Amino acid sequence: MFKFPLVVIYMIIAFNITAFTVVMQLDWLIINSVIAKIIAWVFSVGAWTLAYINRDKFIAIS
């Protein structure tokens, strides 16, 4: 029985959201709205918070 940590999945998702937010912040996208950038940063912080909260949870793989 192998225990797979959920934090790996949460961190991959959080990193992708953060990378999108950084690209948006550097104005490489068509989206130049300040409100959209703030919302993207809030999503990034929320994703990393969920990764931190669920750092001790595992999935049993048999």
All heavy atoms as TSV, in Angstrom:
chain	resi	resn	atom	element	x	y	z
A	1	MET	N	N	0.849	-1.170	0.000
A	1	MET	CA	C	0.000	0.000	0.000
A	1	MET	C	C	0.902	1.244	0.000
A	1	MET	O	O	1.757	1.401	0.853
A	1	MET	CB	C	-0.884	-0.025	1.235
A	1	MET	CG	C	-1.923	1.023	1.249
A	1	MET	SD	S	-3.482	0.434	0.659
A	1	MET	CE	C	-4.401	0.353	2.154
A	2	PHE	N	N	0.707	2.097	-0.962
A	2	PHE	CA	C	1.502	3.309	-1.113
A	2	PHE	C	C	0.652	4.521	-0.758
A	2	PHE	O	O	-0.480	4.642	-1.209
A	2	PHE	CB	C	2.008	3.415	-2.554
A	2	PHE	CG	C	2.789	4.655	-2.838
A	2	PHE	CD1	C	4.035	4.840	-2.278
A	2	PHE	CD2	C	2.275	5.633	-3.658
A	2	PHE	CE1	C	4.760	5.977	-2.532
A	2	PHE	CE2	C	2.987	6.775	-3.928
A	2	PHE	CZ	C	4.236	6.952	-3.363
A	3	LYS	N	N	1.190	5.413	0.066
A	3	LYS	CA	C	0.475	6.624	0.443
A	3	LYS	C	C	1.006	7.794	-0.386
A	3	LYS	O	O	2.160	8.172	-0.264
A	3	LYS	CB	C	0.652	6.897	1.930
A	3	LYS	CG	C	-0.096	5.914	2.808
A	3	LYS	CD	C	0.235	6.043	4.278
A	3	LYS	CE	C	0.056	7.420	4.792
A	3	LYS	NZ	N	0.271	7.523	6.238
A	4	PHE	N	N	0.158	8.348	-1.251
A	4	PHE	CA	C	0.543	9.462	-2.114
A	4	PHE	C	C	0.079	10.771	-1.472
A	4	PHE	O	O	-1.101	10.952	-1.201
A	4	PHE	CB	C	-0.089	9.301	-3.497
A	4	PHE	CG	C	0.345	10.342	-4.482
A	4	PHE	CD1	C	1.607	10.296	-5.028
A	4	PHE	CD2	C	-0.512	11.371	-4.851
A	4	PHE	CE1	C	2.018	11.257	-5.929
A	4	PHE	CE2	C	-0.115	12.326	-5.746
A	4	PHE	CZ	C	1.157	12.273	-6.295
A	5	PRO	N	N	0.997	11.711	-1.217
A	5	PRO	CA	C	0.598	12.960	-0.568
A	5	PRO	C	C	-0.189	13.877	-1.511
A	5	PRO	O	O	0.200	14.100	-2.654
A	5	PRO	CB	C	1.927	13.593	-0.168
A	5	PRO	CG	C	2.940	12.960	-1.041
A	5	PRO	CD	C	2.427	11.610	-1.420
A	6	LEU	N	N	-1.309	14.384	-1.026
A	6	LEU	CA	C	-2.135	15.288	-1.818
A	6	LEU	C	C	-1.463	16.630	-2.063
A	6	LEU	O	O	-1.816	17.348	-2.997
A	6	LEU	CB	C	-3.475	15.519	-1.117
A	6	LEU	CG	C	-4.532	14.450	-1.300
A	6	LEU	CD1	C	-5.773	14.802	-0.506
A	6	LEU	CD2	C	-4.893	14.310	-2.758
A	7	VAL	N	N	-0.489	16.970	-1.239
A	7	VAL	CA	C	0.169	18.264	-1.397
A	7	VAL	C	C	0.858	18.367	-2.756
A	7	VAL	O	O	0.976	19.461	-3.306
A	7	VAL	CB	C	1.152	18.526	-0.230
A	7	VAL	CG1	C	2.375	17.656	-0.316
A	7	VAL	CG2	C	1.527	19.986	-0.167
A	8	VAL	N	N	1.262	17.261	-3.332
A	8	VAL	CA	C	1.901	17.289	-4.649
A	8	VAL	C	C	0.916	17.796	-5.702
A	8	VAL	O	O	1.253	18.667	-6.518
A	8	VAL	CB	C	2.439	15.883	-5.016
A	8	VAL	CG1	C	2.958	15.855	-6.427
A	8	VAL	CG2	C	3.497	15.449	-4.036
A	9	ILE	N	N	-0.281	17.297	-5.671
A	9	ILE	CA	C	-1.306	17.721	-6.635
A	9	ILE	C	C	-1.667	19.185	-6.409
A	9	ILE	O	O	-1.757	19.965	-7.365
A	9	ILE	CB	C	-2.547	16.818	-6.522
A	9	ILE	CG1	C	-2.189	15.385	-6.895
A	9	ILE	CG2	C	-3.679	17.339	-7.391
A	9	ILE	CD1	C	-3.244	14.375	-6.574
A	10	TYR	N	N	-1.868	19.560	-5.145
A	10	TYR	CA	C	-2.210	20.946	-4.839
A	10	TYR	C	C	-1.093	21.898	-5.246
A	10	TYR	O	O	-1.345	23.002	-5.726
A	10	TYR	CB	C	-2.514	21.109	-3.351
A	10	TYR	CG	C	-3.894	20.653	-2.963
A	10	TYR	CD1	C	-4.103	19.464	-2.286
A	10	TYR	CD2	C	-5.008	21.432	-3.266
A	10	TYR	CE1	C	-5.365	19.054	-1.925
A	10	TYR	CE2	C	-6.277	21.031	-2.911
A	10	TYR	CZ	C	-6.453	19.847	-2.242
A	10	TYR	OH	O	-7.711	19.446	-1.890
A	11	MET	N	N	0.161	21.506	-5.060
A	11	MET	CA	C	1.278	22.375	-5.406
A	11	MET	C	C	1.435	22.524	-6.919
A	11	MET	O	O	1.796	23.604	-7.396
A	11	MET	CB	C	2.570	21.873	-4.770
A	11	MET	CG	C	2.598	22.092	-3.275
A	11	MET	SD	S	4.119	21.522	-2.511
A	11	MET	CE	C	5.207	22.832	-2.988
A	12	ILE	N	N	1.172	21.483	-7.674
A	12	ILE	CA	C	1.223	21.594	-9.134
A	12	ILE	C	C	0.172	22.568	-9.622
A	12	ILE	O	O	0.447	23.440	-10.468
A	12	ILE	CB	C	1.055	20.198	-9.777
A	12	ILE	CG1	C	2.286	19.335	-9.520
A	12	ILE	CG2	C	0.784	20.319	-11.274
A	12	ILE	CD1	C	2.118	17.887	-9.917
A	13	ILE	N	N	-1.035	22.451	-9.087
A	13	ILE	CA	C	-2.109	23.373	-9.487
A	13	ILE	C	C	-1.779	24.800	-9.052
A	13	ILE	O	O	-1.946	25.749	-9.834
A	13	ILE	CB	C	-3.452	22.897	-8.897
A	13	ILE	CG1	C	-3.856	21.579	-9.541
A	13	ILE	CG2	C	-4.537	23.949	-9.084
A	13	ILE	CD1	C	-5.015	20.888	-8.867
A	14	ALA	N	N	-1.284	24.967	-7.828
A	14	ALA	CA	C	-0.941	26.305	-7.334
A	14	ALA	C	C	0.183	26.921	-8.149
A	14	ALA	O	O	0.160	28.122	-8.443
A	14	ALA	CB	C	-0.560	26.229	-5.859
A	15	PHE	N	N	1.165	26.128	-8.535
A	15	PHE	CA	C	2.260	26.659	-9.340
A	15	PHE	C	C	1.773	27.113	-10.709
A	15	PHE	O	O	2.206	28.160	-11.212
A	15	PHE	CB	C	3.369	25.611	-9.501
A	15	PHE	CG	C	4.516	26.113	-10.325
A	15	PHE	CD1	C	5.439	26.989	-9.773
A	15	PHE	CD2	C	4.669	25.737	-11.637
A	15	PHE	CE1	C	6.492	27.475	-10.527
A	15	PHE	CE2	C	5.712	26.210	-12.403
A	15	PHE	CZ	C	6.625	27.084	-11.850
A	16	ASN	N	N	0.878	26.345	-11.320
A	16	ASN	CA	C	0.339	26.742	-12.624
A	16	ASN	C	C	-0.481	28.022	-12.532
A	16	ASN	O	O	-0.381	28.889	-13.410
A	16	ASN	CB	C	-0.499	25.613	-13.222
A	16	ASN	CG	C	0.352	24.505	-13.761
A	16	ASN	OD1	O	1.376	24.750	-14.372
A	16	ASN	ND2	N	-0.062	23.273	-13.539
A	17	ILE	N	N	-1.278	28.162	-11.491
A	17	ILE	CA	C	-2.049	29.391	-11.301
A	17	ILE	C	C	-1.106	30.573	-11.071
A	17	ILE	O	O	-1.305	31.664	-11.617
A	17	ILE	CB	C	-3.046	29.239	-10.139
A	17	ILE	CG1	C	-4.128	28.226	-10.511
A	17	ILE	CG2	C	-3.680	30.572	-9.770
A	17	ILE	CD1	C	-5.034	27.853	-9.359
A	18	THR	N	N	-0.051	30.359	-10.290
A	18	THR	CA	C	0.917	31.422	-10.037
A	18	THR	C	C	1.671	31.801	-11.304
A	18	THR	O	O	1.919	32.991	-11.548
A	18	THR	CB	C	1.897	30.990	-8.936
A	18	THR	OG1	O	1.149	30.618	-7.771
A	18	THR	CG2	C	2.854	32.108	-8.583
A	19	ALA	N	N	2.030	30.819	-12.118
A	19	ALA	CA	C	2.713	31.126	-13.374
A	19	ALA	C	C	1.821	31.942	-14.310
A	19	ALA	O	O	2.279	32.905	-14.941
A	19	ALA	CB	C	3.146	29.830	-14.055
A	20	PHE	N	N	0.547	31.592	-14.385
A	20	PHE	CA	C	-0.394	32.369	-15.185
A	20	PHE	C	C	-0.513	33.794	-14.652
A	20	PHE	O	O	-0.543	34.763	-15.422
A	20	PHE	CB	C	-1.769	31.700	-15.190
A	20	PHE	CG	C	-2.842	32.539	-15.823
A	20	PHE	CD1	C	-2.903	32.678	-17.193
A	20	PHE	CD2	C	-3.772	33.208	-15.039
A	20	PHE	CE1	C	-3.886	33.457	-17.790
A	20	PHE	CE2	C	-4.751	33.984	-15.619
A	20	PHE	CZ	C	-4.802	34.111	-17.001
A	21	THR	N	N	-0.532	33.935	-13.335
A	21	THR	CA	C	-0.648	35.252	-12.724
A	21	THR	C	C	0.588	36.102	-13.016
A	21	THR	O	O	0.473	37.299	-13.295
A	21	THR	CB	C	-0.856	35.109	-11.209
A	21	THR	OG1	O	-1.998	34.294	-10.981
A	21	THR	CG2	C	-1.059	36.442	-10.547
A	22	VAL	N	N	1.756	35.509	-12.965
A	22	VAL	CA	C	2.987	36.250	-13.271
A	22	VAL	C	C	3.002	36.687	-14.729
A	22	VAL	O	O	3.369	37.828	-15.034
A	22	VAL	CB	C	4.227	35.399	-12.924
A	22	VAL	CG1	C	5.497	36.019	-13.480
A	22	VAL	CG2	C	4.329	35.234	-11.415
A	23	VAL	N	N	2.596	35.816	-15.633
A	23	VAL	CA	C	2.525	36.185	-17.046
A	23	VAL	C	C	1.523	37.315	-17.240
A	23	VAL	O	O	1.759	38.252	-18.014
A	23	VAL	CB	C	2.175	34.946	-17.900
A	23	VAL	CG1	C	1.809	35.340	-19.317
A	23	VAL	CG2	C	3.337	33.977	-17.912
A	24	MET	N	N	0.420	37.266	-16.526
A	24	MET	CA	C	-0.569	38.341	-16.608
A	24	MET	C	C	-0.006	39.639	-16.033
A	24	MET	O	O	-0.216	40.717	-16.577
A	24	MET	CB	C	-1.840	37.948	-15.849
A	24	MET	CG	C	-2.930	38.993	-15.909
A	24	MET	SD	S	-4.336	38.588	-14.874
A	24	MET	CE	C	-5.127	37.376	-15.894
A	25	GLN	N	N	0.744	39.539	-14.944
A	25	GLN	CA	C	1.313	40.719	-14.302
A	25	GLN	C	C	2.351	41.402	-15.193
A	25	GLN	O	O	2.495	42.620	-15.167
A	25	GLN	CB	C	1.957	40.314	-12.973
A	25	GLN	CG	C	2.410	41.471	-12.125
A	25	GLN	CD	C	1.264	42.256	-11.566
A	25	GLN	OE1	O	0.235	41.696	-11.206
A	25	GLN	NE2	N	1.426	43.548	-11.482
A	26	LEU	N	N	3.063	40.640	-16.005
A	26	LEU	CA	C	4.077	41.195	-16.895
A	26	LEU	C	C	3.493	41.764	-18.186
A	26	LEU	O	O	4.241	42.187	-19.060
A	26	LEU	CB	C	5.115	40.117	-17.228
A	26	LEU	CG	C	5.963	39.656	-16.050
A	26	LEU	CD1	C	6.837	38.486	-16.456
A	26	LEU	CD2	C	6.816	40.797	-15.528
A	27	ASP	N	N	2.165	41.764	-18.302
A	27	ASP	CA	C	1.443	42.298	-19.472
A	27	ASP	C	C	1.816	41.577	-20.762
A	27	ASP	O	O	1.910	42.192	-21.822
A	27	ASP	CB	C	1.675	43.808	-19.623
A	27	ASP	CG	C	1.005	44.596	-18.523
A	27	ASP	OD1	O	-0.029	44.125	-18.019
A	27	ASP	OD2	O	1.514	45.676	-18.184
A	28	TRP	N	N	2.033	40.294	-20.705
A	28	TRP	CA	C	2.294	39.503	-21.902
A	28	TRP	C	C	1.000	39.008	-22.531
A	28	TRP	O	O	1.026	38.441	-23.611
A	28	TRP	CB	C	3.176	38.307	-21.585
A	28	TRP	CG	C	4.587	38.669	-21.264
A	28	TRP	CD1	C	5.168	39.896	-21.382
A	28	TRP	CD2	C	5.603	37.799	-20.768
A	28	TRP	NE1	N	6.465	39.840	-20.978
A	28	TRP	CE2	C	6.765	38.567	-20.597
A	28	TRP	CE3	C	5.627	36.461	-20.440
A	28	TRP	CZ2	C	7.953	38.025	-20.131
A	28	TRP	CZ3	C	6.807	35.922	-19.978
A	28	TRP	CH2	C	7.953	36.697	-19.833
A	29	LEU	N	N	-0.108	39.196	-21.845
A	29	LEU	CA	C	-1.405	38.759	-22.337
A	29	LEU	C	C	-2.216	39.963	-22.805
A	29	LEU	O	O	-1.839	41.116	-22.597
A	29	LEU	CB	C	-2.167	38.021	-21.242
A	29	LEU	CG	C	-1.496	36.778	-20.658
A	29	LEU	CD1	C	-2.321	36.243	-19.513
A	29	LEU	CD2	C	-1.326	35.723	-21.710
A	30	ILE	N	N	-3.328	39.696	-23.423
A	30	ILE	CA	C	-4.224	40.758	-23.858
A	30	ILE	C	C	-4.912	41.406	-22.657
A	30	ILE	O	O	-5.273	42.576	-22.697
A	30	ILE	CB	C	-5.263	40.195	-24.859
A	30	ILE	CG1	C	-4.559	39.680	-26.099
A	30	ILE	CG2	C	-6.295	41.229	-25.223
A	30	ILE	CD1	C	-5.456	38.928	-27.051
A	31	ILE	N	N	-5.043	40.656	-21.570
A	31	ILE	CA	C	-5.733	41.143	-20.373
A	31	ILE	C	C	-4.824	42.145	-19.656
A	31	ILE	O	O	-3.759	41.787	-19.162
A	31	ILE	CB	C	-6.073	39.974	-19.427
A	31	ILE	CG1	C	-6.865	38.913	-20.169
A	31	ILE	CG2	C	-6.825	40.466	-18.205
A	31	ILE	CD1	C	-6.959	37.604	-19.442
A	32	ASN	N	N	-5.237	43.406	-19.610
A	32	ASN	CA	C	-4.455	44.435	-18.934
A	32	ASN	C	C	-5.223	45.082	-17.781
A	32	ASN	O	O	-4.844	46.138	-17.308
A	32	ASN	CB	C	-4.033	45.522	-19.932
A	32	ASN	CG	C	-3.000	45.015	-20.911
A	32	ASN	OD1	O	-2.183	44.186	-20.562
A	32	ASN	ND2	N	-3.060	45.487	-22.134
A	33	SER	N	N	-6.274	44.463	-17.335
A	33	SER	CA	C	-7.113	45.012	-16.284
A	33	SER	C	C	-6.462	44.823	-14.912
A	33	SER	O	O	-5.964	43.743	-14.584
A	33	SER	CB	C	-8.469	44.311	-16.293
A	33	SER	OG	O	-9.213	44.663	-15.163
A	34	VAL	N	N	-6.477	45.889	-14.129
A	34	VAL	CA	C	-5.932	45.815	-12.777
A	34	VAL	C	C	-6.809	44.916	-11.900
A	34	VAL	O	O	-6.287	44.143	-11.084
A	34	VAL	CB	C	-5.813	47.235	-12.167
A	34	VAL	CG1	C	-5.367	47.176	-10.723
A	34	VAL	CG2	C	-4.859	48.079	-12.982
A	35	ILE	N	N	-8.105	44.982	-12.075
A	35	ILE	CA	C	-9.027	44.138	-11.301
A	35	ILE	C	C	-8.763	42.657	-11.584
A	35	ILE	O	O	-8.741	41.832	-10.673
A	35	ILE	CB	C	-10.496	44.498	-11.636
A	35	ILE	CG1	C	-10.768	45.970	-11.389
A	35	ILE	CG2	C	-11.461	43.614	-10.867
A	35	ILE	CD1	C	-10.852	46.379	-9.953
A	36	ALA	N	N	-8.545	42.317	-12.855
A	36	ALA	CA	C	-8.260	40.920	-13.214
A	36	ALA	C	C	-6.943	40.459	-12.597
A	36	ALA	O	O	-6.828	39.300	-12.161
A	36	ALA	CB	C	-8.217	40.771	-14.730
A	37	LYS	N	N	-5.953	41.343	-12.538
A	37	LYS	CA	C	-4.675	40.987	-11.918
A	37	LYS	C	C	-4.834	40.755	-10.419
A	37	LYS	O	O	-4.248	39.822	-9.864
A	37	LYS	CB	C	-3.646	42.080	-12.183
A	37	LYS	CG	C	-3.223	42.156	-13.632
A	37	LYS	CD	C	-2.261	43.294	-13.859
A	37	LYS	CE	C	-1.938	43.416	-15.331
A	37	LYS	NZ	N	-1.006	44.525	-15.589
A	38	ILE	N	N	-5.640	41.585	-9.782
A	38	ILE	CA	C	-5.886	41.402	-8.343
A	38	ILE	C	C	-6.597	40.084	-8.088
A	38	ILE	O	O	-6.237	39.333	-7.171
A	38	ILE	CB	C	-6.697	42.595	-7.790
A	38	ILE	CG1	C	-5.857	43.864	-7.804
A	38	ILE	CG2	C	-7.207	42.299	-6.385
A	38	ILE	CD1	C	-6.624	45.120	-7.503
A	39	ILE	N	N	-7.590	39.773	-8.909
A	39	ILE	CA	C	-8.323	38.515	-8.762
A	39	ILE	C	C	-7.389	37.321	-8.986
A	39	ILE	O	O	-7.454	36.322	-8.263
A	39	ILE	CB	C	-9.527	38.481	-9.715
A	39	ILE	CG1	C	-10.569	39.503	-9.268
A	39	ILE	CG2	C	-10.146	37.085	-9.790
A	39	ILE	CD1	C	-11.685	39.727	-10.257
A	40	ALA	N	N	-6.504	37.431	-9.966
A	40	ALA	CA	C	-5.550	36.338	-10.230
A	40	ALA	C	C	-4.609	36.141	-9.046
A	40	ALA	O	O	-4.304	34.999	-8.668
A	40	ALA	CB	C	-4.758	36.637	-11.501
A	41	TRP	N	N	-4.143	37.233	-8.435
A	41	TRP	CA	C	-3.278	37.088	-7.266
A	41	TRP	C	C	-4.024	36.501	-6.083
A	41	TRP	O	O	-3.462	35.715	-5.307
A	41	TRP	CB	C	-2.643	38.430	-6.891
A	41	TRP	CG	C	-1.461	38.749	-7.747
A	41	TRP	CD1	C	-1.367	39.755	-8.641
A	41	TRP	CD2	C	-0.219	38.038	-7.805
A	41	TRP	NE1	N	-0.139	39.713	-9.259
A	41	TRP	CE2	C	0.581	38.673	-8.763
A	41	TRP	CE3	C	0.288	36.922	-7.152
A	41	TRP	CZ2	C	1.867	38.228	-9.077
A	41	TRP	CZ3	C	1.568	36.475	-7.469
A	41	TRP	CH2	C	2.343	37.122	-8.412
A	42	VAL	N	N	-5.292	36.854	-5.923
A	42	VAL	CA	C	-6.093	36.264	-4.838
A	42	VAL	C	C	-6.248	34.763	-5.059
A	42	VAL	O	O	-6.135	33.971	-4.113
A	42	VAL	CB	C	-7.461	36.979	-4.728
A	42	VAL	CG1	C	-8.417	36.213	-3.832
A	42	VAL	CG2	C	-7.282	38.396	-4.238
A	43	PHE	N	N	-6.481	34.349	-6.317
A	43	PHE	CA	C	-6.553	32.916	-6.617
A	43	PHE	C	C	-5.224	32.219	-6.331
A	43	PHE	O	O	-5.196	31.090	-5.837
A	43	PHE	CB	C	-6.958	32.674	-8.068
A	43	PHE	CG	C	-8.435	32.711	-8.307
A	43	PHE	CD1	C	-8.952	33.447	-9.363
A	43	PHE	CD2	C	-9.317	32.015	-7.512
A	43	PHE	CE1	C	-10.315	33.497	-9.598
A	43	PHE	CE2	C	-10.682	32.049	-7.727
A	43	PHE	CZ	C	-11.181	32.799	-8.774
A	44	SER	N	N	-4.117	32.873	-6.646
A	44	SER	CA	C	-2.801	32.288	-6.382
A	44	SER	C	C	-2.577	32.083	-4.891
A	44	SER	O	O	-2.135	31.004	-4.464
A	44	SER	CB	C	-1.698	33.185	-6.940
A	44	SER	OG	O	-1.761	33.249	-8.324
A	45	VAL	N	N	-2.882	33.098	-4.115
A	45	VAL	CA	C	-2.717	32.980	-2.658
A	45	VAL	C	C	-3.650	31.905	-2.106
A	45	VAL	O	O	-3.256	31.113	-1.242
A	45	VAL	CB	C	-2.970	34.346	-1.979
A	45	VAL	CG1	C	-3.053	34.207	-0.477
A	45	VAL	CG2	C	-1.883	35.327	-2.364
A	46	GLY	N	N	-4.876	31.849	-2.625
A	46	GLY	CA	C	-5.821	30.824	-2.182
A	46	GLY	C	C	-5.358	29.415	-2.522
A	46	GLY	O	O	-5.515	28.492	-1.724
A	47	ALA	N	N	-4.773	29.252	-3.705
A	47	ALA	CA	C	-4.281	27.928	-4.104
A	47	ALA	C	C	-3.124	27.480	-3.211
A	47	ALA	O	O	-3.065	26.317	-2.793
A	47	ALA	CB	C	-3.850	27.946	-5.562
A	48	TRP	N	N	-2.196	28.392	-2.898
A	48	TRP	CA	C	-1.085	28.026	-2.016
A	48	TRP	C	C	-1.570	27.791	-0.586
A	48	TRP	O	O	-1.028	26.943	0.124
A	48	TRP	CB	C	0.011	29.088	-2.055
A	48	TRP	CG	C	0.810	29.006	-3.313
A	48	TRP	CD1	C	0.771	29.870	-4.353
A	48	TRP	CD2	C	1.730	27.979	-3.673
A	48	TRP	NE1	N	1.617	29.442	-5.338
A	48	TRP	CE2	C	2.230	28.292	-4.954
A	48	TRP	CE3	C	2.187	26.831	-3.048
A	48	TRP	CZ2	C	3.153	27.484	-5.596
A	48	TRP	CZ3	C	3.110	26.035	-3.694
A	48	TRP	CH2	C	3.589	26.363	-4.960
A	49	THR	N	N	-2.607	28.510	-0.175
A	49	THR	CA	C	-3.180	28.281	1.153
A	49	THR	C	C	-3.812	26.893	1.238
A	49	THR	O	O	-3.633	26.184	2.234
A	49	THR	CB	C	-4.229	29.365	1.473
A	49	THR	OG1	O	-3.610	30.644	1.367
A	49	THR	CG2	C	-4.805	29.179	2.858
A	50	LEU	N	N	-4.534	26.500	0.187
A	50	LEU	CA	C	-5.108	25.145	0.168
A	50	LEU	C	C	-4.014	24.080	0.171
A	50	LEU	O	O	-4.162	23.028	0.812
A	50	LEU	CB	C	-5.995	24.970	-1.062
A	50	LEU	CG	C	-7.391	25.546	-0.963
A	50	LEU	CD1	C	-8.116	25.401	-2.299
A	50	LEU	CD2	C	-8.169	24.857	0.138
A	51	ALA	N	N	-2.925	24.323	-0.539
A	51	ALA	CA	C	-1.815	23.365	-0.527
A	51	ALA	C	C	-1.231	23.246	0.883
A	51	ALA	O	O	-0.894	22.146	1.328
A	51	ALA	CB	C	-0.733	23.792	-1.517
A	52	TYR	N	N	-1.126	24.358	1.578
A	52	TYR	CA	C	-0.591	24.318	2.935
A	52	TYR	C	C	-1.544	23.628	3.907
A	52	TYR	O	O	-1.121	22.833	4.746
A	52	TYR	CB	C	-0.288	25.742	3.421
A	52	TYR	CG	C	0.292	25.788	4.803
A	52	TYR	CD1	C	1.621	25.445	5.021
A	52	TYR	CD2	C	-0.486	26.139	5.909
A	52	TYR	CE1	C	2.159	25.466	6.299
A	52	TYR	CE2	C	0.042	26.168	7.181
A	52	TYR	CZ	C	1.367	25.826	7.374
A	52	TYR	OH	O	1.892	25.839	8.630
A	53	ILE	N	N	-2.830	23.906	3.772
A	53	ILE	CA	C	-3.820	23.300	4.664
A	53	ILE	C	C	-3.866	21.784	4.467
A	53	ILE	O	O	-3.983	21.023	5.434
A	53	ILE	CB	C	-5.209	23.927	4.430
A	53	ILE	CG1	C	-5.238	25.354	4.962
A	53	ILE	CG2	C	-6.305	23.102	5.091
A	53	ILE	CD1	C	-6.486	26.117	4.583
A	54	ASN	N	N	-3.764	21.317	3.239
A	54	ASN	CA	C	-3.887	19.884	2.939
A	54	ASN	C	C	-2.534	19.184	2.833
A	54	ASN	O	O	-2.423	18.139	2.208
A	54	ASN	CB	C	-4.660	19.710	1.630
A	54	ASN	CG	C	-6.086	20.144	1.777
A	54	ASN	OD1	O	-6.729	19.856	2.767
A	54	ASN	ND2	N	-6.591	20.859	0.790
A	55	ARG	N	N	-1.513	19.714	3.471
A	55	ARG	CA	C	-0.173	19.136	3.364
A	55	ARG	C	C	-0.038	17.786	4.067
A	55	ARG	O	O	0.865	17.025	3.761
A	55	ARG	CB	C	0.860	20.113	3.898
A	55	ARG	CG	C	0.804	20.302	5.391
A	55	ARG	CD	C	1.724	21.423	5.848
A	55	ARG	NE	N	1.750	21.529	7.283
A	55	ARG	CZ	C	0.863	22.176	8.008
A	55	ARG	NH1	N	-0.139	22.782	7.414
A	55	ARG	NH2	N	0.958	22.223	9.316
A	56	ASP	N	N	-0.926	17.478	4.997
A	56	ASP	CA	C	-0.821	16.231	5.760
A	56	ASP	C	C	-1.801	15.150	5.303
A	56	ASP	O	O	-1.929	14.128	5.962
A	56	ASP	CB	C	-1.050	16.513	7.248
A	56	ASP	CG	C	0.058	17.363	7.825
A	56	ASP	OD1	O	1.187	17.298	7.340
A	56	ASP	OD2	O	-0.218	18.102	8.794
A	57	LYS	N	N	-2.486	15.355	4.195
A	57	LYS	CA	C	-3.462	14.385	3.717
A	57	LYS	C	C	-2.841	13.499	2.643
A	57	LYS	O	O	-1.994	13.939	1.867
A	57	LYS	CB	C	-4.698	15.100	3.158
A	57	LYS	CG	C	-5.462	15.843	4.233
A	57	LYS	CD	C	-6.702	16.444	3.686
A	57	LYS	CE	C	-7.433	17.195	4.813
A	57	LYS	NZ	N	-8.601	17.897	4.320
A	58	PHE	N	N	-3.280	12.241	2.622
A	58	PHE	CA	C	-2.732	11.248	1.700
A	58	PHE	C	C	-3.838	10.474	1.017
A	58	PHE	O	O	-4.950	10.375	1.525
A	58	PHE	CB	C	-1.847	10.243	2.469
A	58	PHE	CG	C	-0.647	10.867	3.102
A	58	PHE	CD1	C	-0.679	11.286	4.419
A	58	PHE	CD2	C	0.515	11.041	2.375
A	58	PHE	CE1	C	0.427	11.854	5.010
A	58	PHE	CE2	C	1.636	11.604	2.963
A	58	PHE	CZ	C	1.589	12.011	4.271
A	59	ILE	N	N	-3.500	9.909	-0.142
A	59	ILE	CA	C	-4.374	8.979	-0.841
A	59	ILE	C	C	-3.689	7.621	-0.814
A	59	ILE	O	O	-2.508	7.513	-1.144
A	59	ILE	CB	C	-4.610	9.396	-2.314
A	59	ILE	CG1	C	-5.363	10.703	-2.391
A	59	ILE	CG2	C	-5.374	8.323	-3.058
A	59	ILE	CD1	C	-5.513	11.226	-3.795
A	60	ALA	N	N	-4.421	6.586	-0.419
A	60	ALA	CA	C	-3.865	5.242	-0.395
A	60	ALA	C	C	-3.994	4.616	-1.776
A	60	ALA	O	O	-5.079	4.495	-2.320
A	60	ALA	CB	C	-4.590	4.392	0.630
A	61	ILE	N	N	-2.863	4.278	-2.364
A	61	ILE	CA	C	-2.833	3.636	-3.673
A	61	ILE	C	C	-2.438	2.177	-3.455
A	61	ILE	O	O	-1.381	1.876	-2.919
A	61	ILE	CB	C	-1.836	4.323	-4.619
A	61	ILE	CG1	C	-2.242	5.778	-4.828
A	61	ILE	CG2	C	-1.752	3.586	-5.937
A	61	ILE	CD1	C	-1.247	6.578	-5.629
A	62	SER	N	N	-3.302	1.276	-3.899
A	62	SER	CA	C	-3.003	-0.155	-3.687
A	62	SER	C	C	-2.564	-0.847	-4.940
A	62	SER	O	O	-2.592	-0.362	-6.002
A	62	SER	CB	C	-4.215	-0.867	-3.130
A	62	SER	OG	O	-5.322	-0.695	-3.976
